[in-house]
Amino acid sequence: MNAAWKDAALGAALSGIGLCAALAAGPARAQDYRFPTSGEDYGHFYPTAYLDQGGTTDWNCGGITYSGHGGSDFGGGSWTGMDEGRDIVAAAAGTVIDAHDGEDDRCTTGDCPGGGGYGNYVKIRHADGKATIYAHLKTWSVAVSVGQEVGCGQGLGQMGSSGYSTGPHVHFEVRTASESRTDPFDGPCSSPPTYWVDQGVYDGLPGLVCEDVGPCAVLARLRCGESVSLSNDAGGATSSHLSYGGCSEYVYSGPEVAVEFATELGEAVTLRLSGLGADLDLFLLASEACDGTGCHAASTEPYGTDEAIAFTAAAGQRYVVAVDGWEGATSAFSLSAECAGGWPGEGDPGDDDTAPDDDAAPDDDAAPDDDAAPDDDAAPDDDAATDDDATSDDDAAPEGEDPPDRVEDFGGCSGCATGSASPGPLPTLAPLVPLLRRRGRPRVVAGVGSG
């Protein structure tokens, strides 16, 4: 049996193991994905080649693909972007079942050796049996190892140009439990359903929100003129990987806690977060959904600096104020509200009911009634090298310019050399550059209306 047949047999065996494991685990609801980069780098990416549905046609019946391409490619600013660092993160929670690093990351020919054509890569198995592959990564950027459990949005590596690649990009691939490639996009030329939480528009990007992000933990009520003292790792805190909609470009990993705030008046309000021993940030949300949507305003000062949000509150509207740790930071804090109104519907504690009744004898109703209680208010298998789609086009558009004409400018993988080398064990990693870099200029979003 020659080497190529051995590799094919091993790949089939590994596929069978993955399928048996998935079947043994029982049926699971289909897993949906977020776009696999950080909020900080999201704006740098653009699609360069979708999965080929046949006849060089993509999921929307367009031509943003090339013949035989079996994944979705996204560029991130060509070589300049690669050198600056473009984060690649897990599209959903799961277990790392394969990872490879150490291959050269400046391939331009589309046939560089290593990783079965995928170069440096990570493969994750998800709860529903499907797997996602993140390929052509930067040398020594792989930050996870086989057997490691990862959360949605957790850093895996950085964009590169390793393996069968002609320029920096990430090749994102979805495989079924039987290792068949499948398109995560739903459109007129692909089969439903979409595998994205938020698919976005054609020639654009899917959203950053993870599936099934739980609600923020609302632990206290904040009234005008008062303060609450908590810590963001208090009992009931959550740790979700998310970005807060249009309020912040950064991705947070928690832990986070929240308090509810309201005033009976339509008035100017300033929320202040102080007493910090670590880098916590402040967010004003429409509800406790905590899924990255409904953010009104944010304060994201660095390095443990006090935070403040100034906004105009609508009379009677309930807000959720979230306090989130940057890169896992935890600290005690004090949160105060500078405003004048009372809590909606509570009434004035100084009304006439506080005066004693004229009849001194207590009546039978003197016992408090129930109302006295507070209101509830993969790696690719080893045979991956035989797949024509192991490479993808370059995305050589410099920052500030339109994306390139994709395949037309950079060729494809038609006629790429194939190999049979199977990925070896993950080498000892050199010190890693942090995947989620700290923001630049701090900012306070102020004067945001309540709409």
Secondary structure, 3 states (H helix, E strand, C coil): CCHHHHHHHHHHHHHHHHHHHHHHCCCCCCCCECCCCCCCCHHHCEEEECCCCCCCCCCCCCCCCCCCCCCEEEECCHHHHHHHCCEEECCCCEEEEEEECCCCCECCCCCCCCHHHCCEEEEEECCCCCEEEEEEECCCCCCCCCCCEECCCCEEEEEEECCCCCCCEEEEEEECCCCCEECCCCCCCCCCCCCECCCCCCCCCCCCCCCCCCCCCEEEEECCCCEEEEECCCCCCECCCECCHHHCCCCECCCEEEEEECCCCCEEEEEEEECCCCCEEEEEECCCCCCCCCEEEEECCCCCCCEEEEEEECCCCCEEEEEEEHHHCCCEEEEEEECCCCCCCCCCCCCHHHCCCCCCCCCHHHCCCHHHCCCCCCCCCHHHHHCHHHCCCCCCCCCCCCCCCCHHHHCCCCCCCCCCCCCCCCCCCCCCCCCCCCCCCCCECEEECCC
